[in-house]
Amino acid sequence: MVKNIHRSKSFLEKISKIVPGGANSNVRTRNSIAVSGGEGALLFDLDGNRYIDYILGFGSVILGHGNETVNQFVYQSIKKGASFAFTTESEYRVCKKIVEVSPSVEMVRLCNSGSEAAITAFRIAKTVTGGSVAIKIQGDYNGGFDILAHDVPGVDGDNLDQGPFPIGTGFYKDVKKSIITIPFNDINLLENILSSKKGEIAVVFMEPILGNVAAIMPNLDYLKAVRDMCTHYGVILVFDEVKTGFRVGLQGAQGLFGINSDLTMYGKALANGFPIAAIGGKKELMELVRPGKVFHCGTYYGNLASTSAAEMVLSILSESDYTSLFRKGEKLAQGICDRLMQVGILSQWNGIGSMFGITIGDSKPIDYKTWWKNTDRKLWVNISEIMRNYGILSDDFIGLFFLSFAHTDEHIEETLKIFEET
């Protein structure tokens, strides 16, 4: 059990005086602890408390914290520098491997974050189609830039029909003219919009698994129909695999479901916590990313520290047993639901073993609205807070759990034992 968090509290008060909200990302401002570091599946706070970590840097850690093989490779690579303003062989090797393992990527560009990948994807889509409007899924988080930062997790799910609603202030006044949000797993509404606004829609952004809403799974007929409709209406389909890429399998969700997109966004697990992302896709689309056409530029794009990490991560993942990882996660997910049921709390789990969500309620949600309306979100906040006090870290809002290859059967058993005892 966590004994005290006095040093964490004191530190968070101190940093809040110079860093707004006490964190450099809004989503981290509600954290009650500050960490000193991690090891494998574990995190340690400033007071020395030990936690089994199922947040894993919001899914960016796939091999475990402080993976020695990755870190040593990065260290050796950057001894002579980390950023050169020139292309390196490491960039080639990473991009080549992404092309080799991705079912739909023929060319790829690197960047630092999923938000940046989304910006480039939208620019490509507008260039190709002549349209100016993006469709995104309610509950998806496809990046923080103005157009896509609408109807993301946290927006009032009771009033989605009156939206789209921005996640914050300061956006361009007319940005809503360029974005339409729709429910996940609703093919009829998508078809109506594509047919009625033919020529206006440039792109459909979609997480194949709704990772930002408790890992809601797609109906496969729906996913296939989305693919077919985008082709029929000449609209670019972008799969946001920032969360699912290299986590739900080496080939991501596209390998899992057998349905490909025109463009794919990658990030997070690609480099085990080092900052890197990618946008890739069909050759005829990606060749537009060049001077005088689609703008894609950044000082740290392809920096050697991140590409070295991604090189080693992809090498390790190519030899890793995802089946074992899924088995552990599924055991944990079902075990949590079983133990909640023992005390009269109905719950469901969604997703797959390496990335699953727990929802409190008697039915599985199919989209953001049903998750918002039918899930006891306050109860899950309370449950996750209790678990944190006993050394278990998981998302306290959307109920998302990530597993890494560093999680052992012992970690799973310890977690379930704590759920049972508390």
Long-range contacts (C-beta under 8 A, 24 or more apart in sequence): 1-389, 1-390, 1-391, 2-49, 2-51, 2-388, 2-389, 2-390, 2-391, 3-47, 3-49, 4-47, 5-32, 5-33, 5-45, 5-46, 5-47, 5-49, 6-47, 7-34, 7-45, 7-46, 7-47, 8-32, 8-33, 8-34, 8-45, 8-46, 8-47, 11-46, 26-168, 27-58, 30-396, 32-388, 33-388, 37-65, 37-66, 38-64, 38-65, 38-66, 39-64, 39-65, 39-66, 40-64, 40-65, 40-66, 40-404, 40-406, 40-407, 41-65, 41-404, 41-406, 41-407, 41-408, 41-411, 43-393, 49-391, 50-391, 51-388, 51-391, 51-392, 51-393, 52-391, 52-392, 52-393, 52-407, 52-411, 52-414, 52-415, 53-393, 54-392, 54-393, 54-394, 54-395, 54-401, 54-402, 54-403, 54-415, 55-393, 55-394, 55-395, 55-402, 56-402, 56-403, 56-404, 57-268, 57-273, 58-268, 58-402, 59-211, 59-243, 59-247, 59-268, 59-269, 59-355, 59-400, 59-402, 60-267, 60-268, 60-269, 60-271, 60-272, 60-273, 61-269, 61-272, 61-273, 61-402, 61-404, 62-246, 62-247, 62-268, 62-269, 62-272, 62-313, 62-317, 62-354, 62-404, 62-405, 63-272, 63-313, 63-316, 63-317, 63-404, 63-405, 63-406, 64-272, 64-404, 64-405, 64-406, 64-407, 65-273, 65-406, 67-272, 67-406, 69-312, 69-316, 70-272, 70-309, 70-312, 70-313, 70-316, 73-308, 73-309, 73-311, 73-312, 74-274, 74-305, 74-308, 74-309, 74-312, 77-304, 77-305, 77-308, 78-304, 78-305, 78-308, 81-304, 82-303, 82-304, 82-305, 83-299, 83-300, 83-303, 83-304, 84-304, 85-299, 87-302, 88-302, 88-304, 88-307, 90-304, 90-307, 90-308, 90-311, 91-302, 91-307, 93-307, 93-311, 94-307, 94-310, 94-311, 94-314, 95-278, 97-311, 97-314, 97-315, 97-318, 98-266, 98-278, 98-280, 98-314, 99-280, 101-250, 101-251, 101-314, 101-318, 102-251, 102-252, 102-254, 102-264, 102-280, 103-251, 103-254, 103-255, 103-260, 104-239, 104-254, 104-260, 104-261, 104-262, 104-264, 104-280, 104-281, 104-282, 105-264, 105-280, 105-281, 106-280, 106-281, 106-282, 106-283, 106-286, 107-280, 107-281, 107-282, 107-283, 107-286, 107-287, 108-278, 108-279, 108-280, 108-281, 108-286, 109-278, 109-279, 109-280, 109-286, 109-289, 109-296, 109-301, 110-276, 110-277, 110-278, 110-301, 110-302, 110-306, 110-307, 111-276, 111-277, 111-278, 111-279, 111-296, 111-298, 111-301, 112-275, 112-276, 112-277, 112-298, 112-300, 112-301, 112-306, 113-143, 113-267, 113-275, 113-277, 114-142, 114-143, 114-240, 114-242, 114-265, 114-267, 114-268, 114-277, 115-143, 115-144, 115-145, 116-143, 116-277, 116-298, 117-143, 117-242, 117-265, 117-266, 117-267, 117-277, 117-278, 117-279, 118-142, 118-143, 118-145, 118-148, 118-205, 118-238, 118-240, 118-265, 118-279, 119-143, 119-145, 120-279, 120-289, 120-294, 120-296, 121-203, 121-205, 121-236, 121-238, 121-263, 121-265, 121-279, 122-147, 122-148, 122-202, 122-203, 123-294, 123-295, 123-296, 124-236, 124-263, 124-279, 124-281, 124-285, 124-286, 124-288, 124-289, 124-294, 125-202, 125-203, 125-235, 125-236, 125-238, 125-263, 126-202, 126-203, 127-288, 127-293, 127-294, 128-202, 128-236, 128-285, 128-288, 129-201, 129-202, 129-203, 129-234, 129-235, 129-236, 130-199, 130-202, 131-199, 131-200, 131-201, 131-202, 131-203, 131-235, 132-178, 132-200, 132-202, 133-177, 133-178, 133-179, 133-180, 133-197, 133-200, 133-201, 133-202, 134-178, 134-179, 134-180, 134-201, 134-202, 134-203, 134-204, 134-205, 135-179, 135-180, 135-181, 135-182, 135-190, 135-193, 135-201, 135-203, 135-204, 135-205, 135-235, 136-179, 136-180, 136-181, 136-182, 136-204, 136-205, 136-206, 137-181, 137-182, 137-183, 137-184, 137-205, 137-206, 137-207, 137-210, 137-367, 137-368, 138-181, 138-182, 138-183, 138-184, 138-367, 138-368, 138-369, 139-184, 139-210, 139-212, 139-213, 139-216, 139-367, 139-368, 139-371, 140-184, 140-205, 140-206, 140-207, 140-210, 140-212, 140-240, 141-212, 142-205, 142-207, 142-240, 142-265, 146-171, 146-172, 146-175, 147-175, 147-178, 147-179, 148-179, 148-205, 150-175, 150-176, 150-179, 150-181, 151-181, 151-368, 152-212, 153-212, 153-213, 153-368, 153-397, 153-398, 154-397, 156-372, 157-368, 157-369, 157-371, 157-372, 157-373, 158-372, 158-373, 160-368, 160-369, 183-367, 183-368, 183-369, 184-210, 184-213, 184-216, 184-218, 184-366, 184-367, 184-368, 185-216, 185-218, 185-219, 185-222, 185-366, 185-367, 186-222, 186-367, 187-221, 187-222, 187-225, 187-226, 187-229, 190-226, 190-229, 191-225, 191-229, 194-229, 194-230, 194-232, 194-233, 194-235, 195-233, 198-233, 201-233, 201-235, 202-235, 202-236, 203-235, 203-236, 203-237, 203-238, 204-230, 204-235, 204-236, 204-237, 204-238, 205-238, 205-240, 206-237, 206-238, 206-239, 206-240, 207-239, 207-240, 207-241, 207-243, 207-244, 208-239, 208-240, 208-241, 208-244, 208-252, 208-253, 208-254, 208-256, 208-257, 208-259, 209-243, 209-244, 209-248, 209-253, 209-351, 209-352, 209-355, 210-367, 210-368, 211-243, 211-244, 211-351, 211-355, 211-400, 212-243, 212-398, 212-400, 213-357, 213-365, 213-367, 213-368, 213-371, 213-398, 214-350, 214-351, 214-357, 214-358, 214-359, 214-365, 214-371, 214-375, 214-398, 214-399, 214-400, 215-350, 215-351, 215-352, 215-355, 215-356, 215-357, 215-400, 216-350, 216-351, 216-357, 216-364, 216-365, 216-366, 216-367, 216-371, 217-350, 217-351, 218-257, 219-366, 220-257, 220-259, 223-257, 223-259, 224-259, 227-259, 227-260, 227-261, 230-262, 236-262, 236-263, 236-285, 237-261, 237-262, 237-263, 238-262, 238-263, 238-264, 238-265, 239-263, 239-264, 239-265, 240-265, 241-265, 241-266, 242-266, 242-267, 242-268, 242-277, 243-268, 243-355, 244-355, 245-269, 245-270, 246-270, 246-313, 246-314, 246-317, 247-354, 247-355, 247-402, 248-352, 248-354, 248-355, 249-322, 250-317, 250-318, 250-320, 250-322, 256-352, 269-313, 270-310, 270-313, 270-314, 271-306, 271-309, 271-310, 271-313, 272-309, 272-313, 273-309, 274-305, 274-306, 274-309, 274-310, 275-300, 275-306, 276-306, 276-307, 276-309, 276-310, 320-405, 322-354, 325-353, 325-354, 325-403, 325-405, 325-407, 326-352, 326-353, 326-354, 327-353, 328-353, 328-403, 328-407, 328-408, 328-409, 328-412, 329-353, 329-354, 329-355, 329-356, 329-401, 329-403, 330-356, 331-412, 332-356, 332-401, 332-403, 332-412, 332-415, 332-416, 333-358, 333-401, 335-412, 335-415, 335-416, 335-419, 336-416, 336-419, 339-416, 339-419, 339-420, 340-383, 340-419, 342-420, 345-379, 353-403, 354-402, 354-403, 355-400, 355-401, 355-402, 355-403, 356-400, 356-401, 357-398, 357-399, 357-400, 357-401, 358-399, 358-401, 359-399, 360-399, 375-399, 386-422, 387-418, 387-419, 387-422, 390-418, 390-422, 391-418, 392-418, 392-419
